[in-house]
Amino acid sequence: MLSGLLYWTYNSWGAWGLAWLSLKVVAAVHLAGGFAILSFLIVHIYMITTGHSLGAHTRAMICGWEEVEEREAIEDWEIKSRAKTAA
C-alpha cells in the first residue's frame, strides 16, 4: 500500500523531500508486491480445493483451524516404521 501511495503521489515527492527516490524503484517494488499478493491468492485458492471435496478446506483456510476425526485403525505403513525405529 505504501508503494502504491508513493506511486500515486509522484508529483509531490519534491515537496516532501523525497526527490532522491527513483520512480523505477518504487514501480518495481509495487509490481513485486502485486505479484506476491496474486501468487498468495492463487496458492490459497488451490489449497482449498485439495481436500476430499471441493470446499473441504474452506473453513480451515478462513479461520485457520480444522477439526480432523481421529481414526482408531493404525495404517500398515505406520506400524512398519514404528517397528524399524524400535529395533
C-alpha positions in Angstrom: 0.0 0.0 0.0 2.9 2.3 0.8 4.4 1.8 -2.6 1.0 2.5 -4.3 0.6 5.7 -2.3 4.1 6.8 -3.3 3.4 5.9 -6.9 0.2 7.8 -6.9 1.7 11.0 -5.3 4.8 11.1 -7.6 4.4 14.8 -8.3 4.6 15.7 -4.6 7.9 13.9 -3.9 9.9 17.1 -4.3 7.8 19.0 -1.8 8.1 16.1 0.7 11.9 15.8 0.4 11.7 12.5 -1.5 13.3 13.8 -4.7 16.2 11.3 -4.2 13.7 8.4 -4.6 13.5 6.7 -8.0 10.2 6.2 -9.7 11.6 3.0 -11.3 12.4 1.5 -7.9 9.0 2.4 -6.5 7.3 0.9 -9.6 9.4 -2.3 -9.3 8.6 -2.7 -5.6 4.9 -2.0 -6.3 4.9 -4.6 -9.1 6.7 -7.2 -7.0 4.1 -6.7 -4.2 1.3 -7.1 -6.7 2.8 -10.4 -7.9 3.3 -11.6 -4.3 -0.3 -10.9 -3.5 -1.5 -12.6 -6.6 0.6 -15.7 -6.0 -0.6 -15.8 -2.4 -4.2 -15.7 -3.6 -3.7 -18.4 -6.3 -1.9 -20.8 -3.9 -4.6 -20.4 -1.2 -7.4 -21.0 -3.6 -5.6 -24.1 -5.0 -5.0 -25.4 -1.4 -8.7 -25.1 -0.6 -9.5 -27.5 -3.5 -7.1 -30.2 -2.4 -9.5 -31.8 0.2 -11.8 -34.8 -0.2 -14.5 -32.4 -1.6 -14.1 -29.1 -3.5 -14.7 -26.9 -0.4 -13.5 -29.2 2.4 -10.7 -26.9 3.5 -12.5 -23.6 3.0 -13.3 -23.2 6.7 -9.7 -24.0 7.7 -8.4 -21.5 5.2 -10.6 -18.7 6.5 -10.3 -19.3 10.3 -7.0 -21.2 10.4 -8.4 -24.2 12.2 -9.8 -27.5 11.1 -11.1 -30.4 13.2 -10.0 -33.8 12.0 -11.5 -37.0 13.2 -9.1 -39.4 14.9 -9.0 -42.9 13.5 -8.7 -45.9 15.7 -7.0 -48.1 13.0 -3.3 -47.7 12.5 -2.1 -47.9 9.0 0.3 -50.7 7.9 3.0 -48.2 6.9 2.9 -46.6 10.3 3.3 -50.0 12.1 6.3 -50.9 9.9 8.0 -47.6 10.5 7.5 -47.9 14.3 9.0 -51.4 14.3 12.1 -50.1 12.5 12.6 -47.3 14.9 12.2 -49.6 18.0 14.8 -52.0 16.7 
